[in-house]
Every structure is written in C-alpha cells, then in structure tokens.
Amino acid sequence: MALVLKEVLFIYTLTVSLWIARVAQGWISWVLPSPGRLRCQSSWQ
C-alpha cells in the first residue's frame, strides 16, 4: 500500500513540476520579448 502511495505521489510531483516548468517557460517567453516590442514601437515613432 505504501509503495502505491509513493508511486502516486511521485507521478503527482512529476506532473506538477512539468506544469510549473511549462507555465514558467510561457511566462518568461511572454515577459522577455515585451521590452523588445516596446523598444521597436518607440523606435518606429
């Protein structure tokens, strides 16, 4: 029973860490280009 619980906990932790990594990657890719976009817009004017 403990082995099953440990396996479920491992899969849960793995899923959560993958989800956090995906969210962080999406957030970083959204935040990082925005200063470049702002700089491009200001240089166009």
The first five atom37 places (N, CA, C, CB, O) and aatype in JSON, in Angstrom:
{
  "aatype": [12, 0, 10, 19, 10, 11, 6, 19, 10, 13, 9, 18, 16, 10, 16, 19, 15, 10, 17, 9, 0, 1, 19, 0, 5, 7, 17, 9, 15, 17, 19, 10, 14, 15, 14, 7, 1, 10, 1, 4, 5, 15, 15, 17, 5],
  "atom_mask": [
    [1, 1, 1, 1, 1],
    [1, 1, 1, 1, 1],
    [1, 1, 1, 1, 1],
    [1, 1, 1, 1, 1],
    [1, 1, 1, 1, 1],
    [1, 1, 1, 1, 1],
    [1, 1, 1, 1, 1],
    [1, 1, 1, 1, 1],
    [1, 1, 1, 1, 1],
    [1, 1, 1, 1, 1],
    [1, 1, 1, 1, 1],
    [1, 1, 1, 1, 1],
    [1, 1, 1, 1, 1],
    [1, 1, 1, 1, 1],
    [1, 1, 1, 1, 1],
    [1, 1, 1, 1, 1],
    [1, 1, 1, 1, 1],
    [1, 1, 1, 1, 1],
    [1, 1, 1, 1, 1],
    [1, 1, 1, 1, 1],
    [1, 1, 1, 1, 1],
    [1, 1, 1, 1, 1],
    [1, 1, 1, 1, 1],
    [1, 1, 1, 1, 1],
    [1, 1, 1, 1, 1],
    [1, 1, 1, 0, 1],
    [1, 1, 1, 1, 1],
    [1, 1, 1, 1, 1],
    [1, 1, 1, 1, 1],
    [1, 1, 1, 1, 1],
    [1, 1, 1, 1, 1],
    [1, 1, 1, 1, 1],
    [1, 1, 1, 1, 1],
    [1, 1, 1, 1, 1],
    [1, 1, 1, 1, 1],
    [1, 1, 1, 0, 1],
    [1, 1, 1, 1, 1],
    [1, 1, 1, 1, 1],
    [1, 1, 1, 1, 1],
    [1, 1, 1, 1, 1],
    [1, 1, 1, 1, 1],
    [1, 1, 1, 1, 1],
    [1, 1, 1, 1, 1],
    [1, 1, 1, 1, 1],
    [1, 1, 1, 1, 1]
  ],
  "atom_positions": [
    [[0.83, -1.2, 0.0], [0.0, 0.0, 0.0], [0.87, 1.26, 0.0], [-0.94, 0.0, 1.22], [0.6, 2.22, -0.72]],
    [[1.91, 1.23, 0.81], [2.82, 2.38, 0.9], [3.55, 2.6, -0.43], [3.84, 2.18, 2.04], [3.82, 3.74, -0.82]],
    [[3.85, 1.49, -1.12], [4.54, 1.56, -2.41], [3.66, 2.25, -3.46], [4.94, 0.15, -2.9], [4.13, 3.07, -4.25]],
    [[2.37, 1.91, -3.44], [1.41, 2.51, -4.36], [1.28, 4.01, -4.07], [0.03, 1.82, -4.26], [1.25, 4.83, -4.99]],
    [[1.21, 4.35, -2.8], [1.1, 5.75, -2.39], [2.32, 6.54, -2.82], [0.92, 5.85, -0.86], [2.21, 7.68, -3.28]],
    [[3.5, 5.93, -2.66], [4.76, 6.57, -3.05], [4.81, 6.79, -4.56], [5.97, 5.72, -2.59], [5.29, 7.82, -5.04]],
    [[4.3, 5.8, -5.32], [4.28, 5.9, -6.77], [3.32, 7.0, -7.23], [3.89, 4.55, -7.39], [3.64, 7.77, -8.14]],
    [[2.16, 7.06, -6.61], [1.17, 8.1, -6.94], [1.74, 9.47, -6.6], [-0.16, 7.86, -6.17], [1.58, 10.42, -7.38]],
    [[2.39, 9.58, -5.47], [2.99, 10.85, -5.04], [4.09, 11.28, -6.01], [3.55, 10.73, -3.61], [4.24, 12.46, -6.31]],
    [[4.87, 10.3, -6.49], [5.95, 10.57, -7.45], [5.39, 11.09, -8.77], [6.79, 9.3, -7.69], [5.88, 12.07, -9.32]],
    [[4.34, 10.42, -9.27], [3.7, 10.83, -10.53], [3.08, 12.21, -10.38], [2.62, 9.8, -10.97], [3.16, 13.04, -11.28]],
    [[2.45, 12.45, -9.22], [1.84, 13.75, -8.95], [2.89, 14.86, -8.93], [1.08, 13.72, -7.62], [2.69, 15.93, -9.51]],
    [[4.0, 14.6, -8.25], [5.09, 15.58, -8.16], [5.68, 15.86, -9.54], [6.19, 15.08, -7.21], [5.98, 17.01, -9.88]],
    [[5.85, 14.8, -10.33], [6.39, 14.93, -11.68], [5.47, 15.77, -12.56], [6.61, 13.54, -12.3], [5.92, 16.65, -13.3]],
    [[4.17, 15.5, -12.47], [3.17, 16.24, -13.26], [3.15, 17.71, -12.86], [1.77, 15.63, -13.08], [3.13, 18.6, -13.72]],
    [[3.16, 17.97, -11.56], [3.14, 19.34, -11.06], [4.4, 20.09, -11.47], [3.0, 19.36, -9.52], [4.32, 21.25, -11.88]],
    [[5.56, 19.44, -11.38], [6.81, 20.1, -11.75], [6.87, 20.4, -13.25], [8.01, 19.23, -11.34], [7.38, 21.44, -13.66]],
    [[6.34, 19.48, -14.07], [6.27, 19.71, -15.51], [5.34, 20.86, -15.82], [5.81, 18.45, -16.23], [5.63, 21.68, -16.69]],
    [[4.21, 20.92, -15.13], [3.23, 22.0, -15.33], [3.82, 23.35, -14.94], [1.95, 21.73, -14.52], [3.65, 24.34, -15.64]],
    [[4.52, 23.37, -13.79], [5.18, 24.61, -13.33], [6.24, 25.05, -14.33], [5.82, 24.4, -11.92], [6.36, 26.23, -14.64]],
    [[7.02, 24.09, -14.84], [8.06, 24.41, -15.82], [7.45, 24.99, -17.09], [8.88, 23.15, -16.16], [7.99, 25.94, -17.67]],
    [[6.31, 24.42, -17.53], [5.64, 24.9, -18.73], [5.08, 26.3, -18.53], [4.52, 23.95, -19.14], [5.21, 27.16, -19.4]],
    [[4.47, 26.53, -17.37], [3.91, 27.85, -17.05], [5.02, 28.89, -16.94], [3.1, 27.79, -15.72], [4.89, 30.0, -17.45]],
    [[6.13, 28.52, -16.27], [7.26, 29.43, -16.12], [7.88, 29.77, -17.47], [8.32, 28.8, -15.2], [8.23, 30.92, -17.73]],
    [[8.0, 28.76, -18.34], [8.55, 28.97, -19.68], [7.67, 29.91, -20.49], [8.72, 27.62, -20.41], [8.16, 30.8, -21.18]],
    [[6.36, 29.69, -20.41], [5.41, 30.56, -21.11], [5.44, 31.97, -20.57], [0.0, 0.0, 0.0], [5.37, 32.94, -21.33]],
    [[5.55, 32.1, -19.24], [5.59, 33.42, -18.6], [6.87, 34.16, -18.96], [5.48, 33.27, -17.06], [6.85, 35.36, -19.24]],
    [[8.0, 33.44, -18.96], [9.3, 34.04, -19.31], [9.3, 34.48, -20.78], [10.46, 33.04, -19.04], [9.77, 35.57, -21.1]],
    [[8.78, 33.64, -21.66], [8.75, 33.99, -23.08], [7.78, 35.12, -23.37], [8.38, 32.76, -23.92], [7.91, 35.82, -24.37]],
    [[6.79, 35.31, -22.47], [5.85, 36.43, -22.63], [6.45, 37.72, -22.06], [4.51, 36.11, -21.92], [6.24, 38.8, -22.63]],
    [[7.18, 37.61, -20.95], [7.75, 38.79, -20.28], [9.0, 39.3, -21.02], [8.11, 38.46, -18.82], [9.15, 40.51, -21.23]],
    [[9.89, 38.4, -21.42], [11.16, 38.81, -22.02], [11.02, 39.58, -23.34], [12.0, 37.61, -22.25], [11.69, 40.6, -23.49]],
    [[10.19, 39.15, -24.3], [10.13, 39.91, -25.55], [9.42, 41.26, -25.43], [9.45, 39.09, -26.6], [9.58, 42.11, -26.3]],
    [[8.63, 41.47, -24.37], [7.84, 42.71, -24.28], [8.69, 43.99, -24.24], [6.97, 42.65, -23.05], [8.3, 44.97, -24.87]],
    [[9.85, 44.04, -23.54], [10.69, 45.24, -23.64], [11.2, 45.46, -25.06], [11.88, 45.14, -22.66], [11.3, 46.6, -25.52]],
    [[11.54, 44.38, -25.77], [11.98, 44.47, -27.15], [10.88, 45.01, -28.05], [0.0, 0.0, 0.0], [11.13, 45.81, -28.94]],
    [[9.64, 44.55, -27.79], [8.49, 45.04, -28.55], [8.26, 46.52, -28.29], [7.24, 44.24, -28.2], [7.99, 47.29, -29.21]],
    [[8.38, 46.91, -27.02], [8.2, 48.32, -26.66], [9.28, 49.17, -27.3], [8.22, 48.5, -25.12], [9.02, 50.28, -27.77]],
    [[10.52, 48.65, -27.33], [11.64, 49.37, -27.91], [11.43, 49.54, -29.43], [12.98, 48.63, -27.63], [11.71, 50.6, -29.99]],
    [[10.93, 48.49, -30.07], [10.65, 48.55, -31.51], [9.57, 49.58, -31.8], [10.24, 47.16, -32.05], [9.68, 50.36, -32.74]],
    [[8.51, 49.57, -30.99], [7.41, 50.53, -31.18], [7.9, 51.96, -30.98], [6.26, 50.22, -30.21], [7.52, 52.85, -31.74]],
    [[8.73, 52.19, -29.96], [9.21, 53.54, -29.69], [10.19, 54.0, -30.78], [9.89, 53.6, -28.3], [10.25, 55.19, -31.09]],
    [[10.94, 53.07, -31.36], [11.88, 53.43, -32.42], [11.15, 53.73, -33.73], [12.9, 52.31, -32.62], [11.64, 54.49, -34.56]],
    [[9.98, 53.13, -33.93], [9.19, 53.39, -35.14], [8.62, 54.8, -35.15], [8.04, 52.37, -35.26], [8.49, 55.43, -36.2]],
    [[8.3, 55.29, -33.97], [7.67, 56.62, -33.89], [8.66, 57.75, -34.19], [7.06, 56.83, -32.51], [8.29, 58.92, -34.16]]
  ]
}
